[in-house]
Amino acid sequence: MTPIRVAIVGCGRISDLHELGYRGLDQARIVALCDTNRKRAQTKARAWGVERVYTDYRQVLDDPEIDLVELLVPHDLHAPMTIAACEAGKHVSVQKPMALSAAEADRMIAAAQKAGVVLRVYENFVFYPPHVRAKEMIEAGEIGDPQMIRMHVSTGKSKTAWKVPLSAWAWRFNEQRCGGGPLVFDHGYHIFSLAYHLMGPVERVVAWIDRSPVVPTKYVDAPAVIMFQFKAPRRYGVMDFAHTPNLVMDSIYYADDDRVEVIGDRGVIFINRCTAKTVNLPPLMLFKDGKTTSIPVDRYEWHDSFIDCTRHLVQVLTTGGRPVLDGPTGKAVLQFTLAALISSSTGREVRPDEVD
């Protein structure tokens, strides 16, 4: 069988984790890289053994030997690049958040359906092994009826964390390019996706989003608190974002503290780490019958979620089925995210289904 031929478009820092999923695979391989910075693309090409380097996205779309494009580009480019790729007959894996609006998402979904290609949103958090195991436990009834999910994010600093160039952050403070703030809208899409994945579709959202200065005239969208009611009966959630730049963390990726609790009527699941190591507890724990136990998880490094996310799509493309975060699901998560932004700016409750 001919392997799926992949082009990665955008060779920034995160592309290193996307490349991991293709290592050692017979079913797929990276055949081309594209970046407006030729030197950056060439450096990655040498490291990964990739022969073709492009600086113009149209070259990727004109290449008949590319089956799948992975779009690792600023948010405002997601919709136009996805639509163009679909029209060129390419499958698309687009980084989160899917688009800047639900209307853009609709056009992306329609383009994929018309072309008969697969469109999925690259969302690694739902593939993080402790999150996967937690979902299995919820579905198996380990905690009874899940009634509440609590999700926490805070920023920090780490001597061992990634060194991310300023150019990678600058566009994230431009709302026309980013679509929202770097915490709630950008990083937050991971958290909204995970809440949706673990607990289901959302009925209504209320949010308070403050601002904290990071440099003169530039702000991060935190502290913030977001409350939501799921469509399933008697099921609620809350997430909070804190800007805590002086909080020291242990991380070889981003210095972000991500933690989750899922509370049921018979037990509680605790997911204690993700991007960084913060609280000194096992990655996954269960409180049930008056006892707290560690739940074994063989893999719990953040990069494991990227490997599994990539390989899931390869499996879908080779054996059939639907991606976990296909176009319609990606749109629903986007509406959930945008509902929080609208609620904070208007001071009212917002229903994600009504966000366009």
C-alpha positions as CSV (number, residue, x, y, z in Angstrom):
1,M,0.0,0.0,0.0
2,T,1.3,3.5,-0.9
3,P,1.8,5.5,2.3
4,I,-0.1,8.7,2.9
5,R,2.1,11.5,1.7
6,V,2.1,14.5,4.1
7,A,3.1,18.1,3.9
8,I,3.6,20.1,7.0
9,V,2.8,23.8,6.5
10,G,4.3,26.0,9.1
11,C,7.6,24.9,10.6
12,G,7.5,26.7,14.0
13,R,8.3,25.1,17.4
14,I,5.1,23.0,17.6
15,S,6.0,21.2,14.3
16,D,8.6,19.2,16.2
17,L,5.8,17.4,18.1
18,H,3.7,16.9,15.0
19,E,6.7,15.2,13.3
20,L,7.0,12.6,16.2
21,G,3.8,10.9,15.1
22,Y,5.2,9.9,11.7
23,R,8.4,8.4,13.0
24,G,8.6,4.7,12.1
25,L,5.2,4.6,10.4
26,D,4.8,2.5,7.2
27,Q,1.3,4.0,6.5
28,A,2.3,7.6,6.3
29,R,5.4,9.8,5.8
30,I,6.3,13.5,5.6
31,V,7.3,14.3,2.0
32,A,7.3,18.1,2.0
33,L,7.6,21.1,4.3
34,C,6.4,24.6,3.7
35,D,7.3,27.8,5.5
36,T,7.7,31.4,4.4
37,N,11.0,31.2,6.1
38,R,13.0,29.0,3.8
39,K,15.9,28.6,6.2
40,R,13.6,27.4,9.0
41,A,12.0,24.8,6.7
42,Q,15.3,23.6,5.4
43,T,16.6,23.1,8.9
44,K,13.7,20.9,9.8
45,A,13.9,19.1,6.4
46,R,17.5,18.1,7.1
47,A,16.6,16.9,10.6
48,W,13.7,14.9,9.4
49,G,15.0,13.6,6.1
50,V,12.5,15.4,4.0
51,E,13.5,16.3,0.4
52,R,11.0,18.9,-0.7
53,V,10.9,22.4,0.7
54,Y,8.4,25.0,-0.4
55,T,7.9,28.7,0.6
56,D,4.6,29.2,-1.2
57,Y,1.5,27.3,-0.1
58,R,0.3,27.1,-3.7
59,Q,3.3,24.9,-4.5
60,V,2.0,22.4,-1.9
61,L,-1.5,22.4,-3.4
62,D,-0.1,22.0,-6.9
63,D,2.0,19.0,-5.9
64,P,0.1,15.8,-7.0
65,E,2.3,13.7,-4.6
66,I,0.8,15.2,-1.5
67,D,-2.3,13.6,0.0
68,L,-2.6,15.4,3.4
69,V,-1.7,18.8,4.6
70,E,-1.1,19.7,8.2
71,L,-1.7,23.4,8.8
72,L,0.3,24.9,11.6
73,V,-0.3,28.5,10.8
74,P,-1.8,31.6,12.4
75,H,-5.5,31.3,13.1
76,D,-6.7,33.8,10.5
77,L,-5.2,31.5,7.8
78,H,-7.0,28.4,8.9
79,A,-10.2,28.9,6.9
80,P,-8.7,30.1,3.6
81,M,-5.9,27.5,3.6
82,T,-8.2,24.7,4.5
83,I,-10.7,25.6,1.8
84,A,-8.0,25.9,-0.8
85,A,-6.5,22.5,0.2
86,C,-9.9,20.8,0.0
87,E,-10.5,22.3,-3.4
88,A,-7.1,20.8,-4.4
89,G,-8.3,17.4,-3.3
90,K,-6.1,17.2,-0.2
91,H,-7.1,15.9,3.2
92,V,-6.6,18.5,5.9
93,S,-5.5,18.5,9.5
94,V,-5.8,22.0,10.8
95,Q,-4.4,23.2,14.1
96,K,-6.8,24.5,16.8
97,P,-8.8,26.7,17.1
98,M,-10.5,25.6,13.9
99,A,-11.4,29.1,12.7
100,L,-12.3,32.6,13.8
101,S,-16.1,32.2,13.5
102,A,-18.7,29.5,13.1
103,A,-19.4,30.9,9.6
104,E,-15.8,30.2,8.6
105,A,-16.1,26.7,10.0
106,D,-19.2,26.1,8.0
107,R,-17.3,27.0,4.8
108,M,-14.5,24.7,5.7
109,I,-16.9,21.8,6.4
110,A,-18.7,22.4,3.1
111,A,-15.5,22.5,1.1
112,A,-14.4,19.2,2.6
113,Q,-17.7,17.6,2.0
114,K,-17.9,18.8,-1.6
115,A,-14.4,17.5,-2.4
116,G,-14.9,14.2,-0.6
117,V,-11.8,14.7,1.7
118,V,-11.3,14.3,5.4
119,L,-11.2,17.5,7.6
120,R,-10.1,17.2,11.2
121,V,-9.0,19.7,13.9
122,Y,-5.7,18.8,15.4
123,E,-6.6,18.6,19.1
124,N,-4.0,16.7,21.1
125,F,-5.4,17.1,24.6
126,V,-8.2,14.6,24.0
127,F,-5.4,12.1,23.1
128,Y,-3.3,12.7,26.2
129,P,-3.3,9.2,27.8
130,P,-4.5,10.2,31.3
131,H,-7.4,12.0,29.6
132,V,-8.1,9.0,27.4
133,R,-8.1,6.7,30.5
134,A,-10.4,9.1,32.4
135,K,-12.9,9.0,29.6
136,E,-12.9,5.2,29.6
137,M,-13.5,5.3,33.4
138,I,-16.4,7.7,33.0
139,E,-18.0,5.6,30.3
140,A,-17.5,2.5,32.3
141,G,-19.4,4.0,35.2
142,E,-16.5,4.2,37.6
143,I,-17.7,7.4,39.2
144,G,-21.4,6.9,38.6
145,D,-23.3,9.7,37.0
146,P,-20.8,12.6,36.2
147,Q,-22.3,15.8,37.4
148,M,-19.4,18.3,37.4
149,I,-16.1,19.0,35.7
150,R,-13.6,21.4,37.1
151,M,-10.7,22.6,34.9
152,H,-7.8,24.8,35.8
153,V,-5.1,26.6,33.8
154,S,-2.3,28.9,35.0
155,T,0.8,30.2,33.4
156,G,4.3,30.1,34.8
157,K,8.0,30.0,34.2
158,S,10.5,27.3,33.9
159,K,14.3,27.1,33.3
160,T,13.8,24.0,31.2
161,A,10.8,25.1,29.2
162,W,10.8,25.7,25.4
163,K,12.4,28.9,24.2
164,V,9.7,30.4,22.0
165,P,10.7,33.3,19.8
166,L,8.9,36.6,20.1
167,S,7.6,36.3,16.5
168,A,5.7,33.2,17.5
169,W,3.8,35.2,20.2
170,A,3.4,38.6,18.5
171,W,0.5,37.7,16.2
172,R,-1.3,36.1,19.1
173,F,-1.8,39.6,20.6
174,N,-3.4,40.8,17.4
175,E,-7.1,39.9,17.6
176,Q,-7.7,40.2,13.9
177,R,-5.1,37.4,13.4
178,C,-5.7,35.4,16.6
179,G,-9.5,35.8,17.0
180,G,-9.3,36.2,20.7
181,G,-6.8,36.2,23.7
182,P,-3.9,33.9,24.0
183,L,-5.3,32.0,27.0
184,V,-9.0,31.6,26.8
185,F,-9.4,31.5,23.0
186,D,-6.0,30.1,21.9
187,H,-4.8,27.7,24.6
188,G,-8.4,27.5,25.9
189,Y,-9.6,25.7,22.9
190,H,-7.7,22.6,24.3
191,I,-9.7,23.0,27.5
192,F,-13.1,23.5,25.8
193,S,-12.4,20.5,23.6
194,L,-11.6,18.3,26.6
195,A,-14.7,19.4,28.4
196,Y,-16.8,18.6,25.3
197,H,-15.1,15.3,24.8
198,L,-15.5,14.1,28.4
199,M,-19.0,15.4,29.2
200,G,-20.8,16.2,25.9
201,P,-22.4,19.1,24.1
202,V,-23.0,22.4,26.0
203,E,-26.3,24.2,26.4
204,R,-25.3,27.6,27.9
205,V,-22.3,29.5,29.0
206,V,-21.5,32.4,31.4
207,A,-18.1,33.9,31.6
208,W,-16.0,36.7,33.2
209,I,-12.7,37.4,31.5
210,D,-10.3,40.0,32.9
211,R,-7.0,41.3,31.4
212,S,-3.4,41.2,32.8
213,P,-0.6,43.3,31.2
214,V,2.4,41.3,29.9
215,V,4.3,44.1,28.2
216,P,3.2,47.8,27.5
217,T,-0.1,47.8,25.5
218,K,-0.2,44.0,25.4
219,Y,-2.5,42.0,27.6
220,V,-3.3,38.4,28.3
221,D,-7.0,37.4,28.8
222,A,-6.8,36.3,32.5
223,P,-7.8,35.9,35.2
224,A,-11.0,34.4,33.9
225,V,-13.8,32.1,35.1
226,I,-16.2,30.3,32.8
227,M,-19.3,28.4,33.9
228,F,-21.4,26.1,31.6
229,Q,-24.3,23.7,31.6
230,F,-24.2,20.6,29.5
231,K,-27.1,19.4,27.4
232,A,-27.1,16.2,29.4
233,P,-29.4,16.6,32.5
234,R,-27.8,17.7,35.8
235,R,-24.3,18.1,34.4
236,Y,-22.3,21.3,34.8
237,G,-18.7,22.6,34.5
238,V,-16.4,25.4,35.5
239,M,-13.0,26.4,34.2
240,D,-10.6,29.0,35.4
241,F,-7.5,30.7,33.8
242,A,-4.9,32.5,35.9
243,H,-2.0,34.6,34.7
244,T,0.8,33.7,37.2
245,P,4.1,34.4,35.4
246,N,6.2,34.1,38.5
247,L,4.9,30.6,39.3
248,V,7.9,28.2,38.9
249,M,7.0,25.0,37.1
250,D,8.9,21.9,35.9
251,S,8.3,21.6,32.1
252,I,10.2,20.7,29.0
253,Y,7.4,22.2,26.9
254,Y,5.3,25.3,27.8
255,A,5.1,26.3,31.4
256,D,1.4,25.8,31.8
257,D,-0.4,24.1,34.7
258,D,-3.4,22.1,33.4
259,R,-5.5,20.1,35.8
260,V,-8.9,18.5,35.7
261,E,-11.4,17.0,38.2
262,V,-14.6,15.0,37.1
263,I,-17.1,14.6,40.0
264,G,-19.7,11.8,39.9
265,D,-22.2,10.6,42.4
266,R,-20.0,7.7,43.3
267,G,-16.4,9.0,42.8
268,V,-14.0,11.6,41.6
269,I,-11.4,11.4,38.9
270,F,-8.3,13.7,39.2
271,I,-6.0,14.4,36.3
272,N,-3.0,16.1,37.9
273,R,-0.7,17.0,35.0
274,C,-0.4,17.6,31.3
275,T,2.0,20.1,29.8
276,A,4.0,20.7,33.0
277,K,4.6,18.9,36.2
278,T,3.1,20.8,39.0
279,V,1.4,19.2,42.0
280,N,3.5,16.2,43.3
281,L,0.8,13.6,42.7
282,P,0.3,10.7,40.3
283,P,-0.9,11.8,36.8
284,L,-4.3,10.1,37.3
285,M,-6.2,9.3,40.6
286,L,-9.6,8.0,41.6
287,F,-11.4,8.8,44.9
288,K,-14.1,6.2,45.5
289,D,-15.6,4.3,48.4
290,G,-13.7,6.6,50.8
291,K,-10.2,5.8,49.3
292,T,-7.9,7.6,46.9
293,T,-5.9,5.4,44.6
294,S,-3.5,6.0,41.8
295,I,-4.7,4.8,38.4
296,P,-1.8,3.3,36.4
297,V,-1.1,5.0,33.0
298,D,1.9,3.8,31.0
299,R,2.4,7.0,29.1
300,Y,1.9,10.5,30.4
301,E,4.3,12.8,28.7
302,W,2.7,15.6,26.8
303,H,4.3,14.6,23.5
304,D,2.5,11.2,23.8
305,S,-0.7,13.1,23.0
306,F,0.7,14.4,19.7
307,I,1.9,11.0,18.7
308,D,-1.5,9.4,19.3
309,C,-3.4,12.3,17.7
310,T,-1.4,12.0,14.5
311,R,-1.7,8.2,14.4
312,H,-5.4,8.4,14.9
313,L,-5.8,10.4,11.7
314,V,-3.5,8.0,9.8
315,Q,-5.7,5.1,10.9
316,V,-8.9,6.9,9.8
317,L,-7.4,7.7,6.4
318,T,-6.2,4.1,5.9
319,T,-9.0,2.1,7.4
320,G,-12.0,4.4,7.4
321,G,-14.1,6.0,10.1
322,R,-14.4,9.6,11.4
323,P,-11.8,11.6,13.2
324,V,-12.5,12.4,16.9
325,L,-12.6,16.1,16.1
326,D,-14.1,16.2,12.7
327,G,-15.4,19.4,11.1
328,P,-18.8,19.5,12.8
329,T,-17.4,18.6,16.2
330,G,-14.6,21.2,15.8
331,K,-17.3,23.8,15.0
332,A,-19.3,22.9,18.1
333,V,-16.2,23.4,20.3
334,L,-15.5,26.7,18.5
335,Q,-19.0,27.9,19.3
336,F,-18.5,26.8,22.9
337,T,-15.3,28.9,23.0
338,L,-16.8,31.9,21.3
339,A,-19.8,31.8,23.6
340,A,-17.5,32.5,26.5
341,L,-16.0,35.5,24.8
342,I,-19.4,36.9,23.9
343,S,-20.7,36.3,27.4
344,S,-17.8,38.2,29.0
345,S,-18.2,41.1,26.6
346,T,-22.0,41.4,26.9
347,G,-22.6,40.3,30.5
348,R,-25.2,37.8,29.5
349,E,-25.7,34.1,29.2
350,V,-24.9,32.7,25.7
351,R,-26.0,29.5,24.0
352,P,-23.3,28.0,21.8
353,D,-25.8,26.7,19.3
354,E,-26.8,30.3,18.5
355,V,-23.2,31.6,17.9
356,D,-22.5,32.2,14.2
